[in-house]
Amino acid sequence: MSGLRDLGLKCNPLANKKTYRNTVFQKLPGLLKLDGTAVSEKDHENATTGAKELTWEIIVNYVKSTKKSF
């Protein structure tokens, strides 16, 4: 995903997490636009000094806990 420059996850429930933007910028440092907004230098600075990282384990656990059985 190193070529990814524009990403839209605004409607994803994980976007409501406090560390969402910082985590996205940590994982995708080449990103230029997130959810329709240009990524600023301040965004990248916040990502490097950001709070607790949203890990894949947190994401998987969230998905499992919200998954509906049919």
PETA-V276876 format. One line per field, one symbol per residue. ss: DSSP state (H for helix, E for strand, - for the rest). psi: psi as a letter, one per 40 degrees, with the letter a starting at -180 (. if undefined). A space follows every 10 residues. Layout:
ss=???
psi=???
This chain:
ss=-----EE--- --HHHH---H HHHHHHH--- --EE--EE-- HHHHHHHH-- -----HHHHH HHHHHH----
psi=edehdhhhed ehdeeeided dddddddgee hdhhfehihi ddddddddei ahhhiddddd dddddehhi.
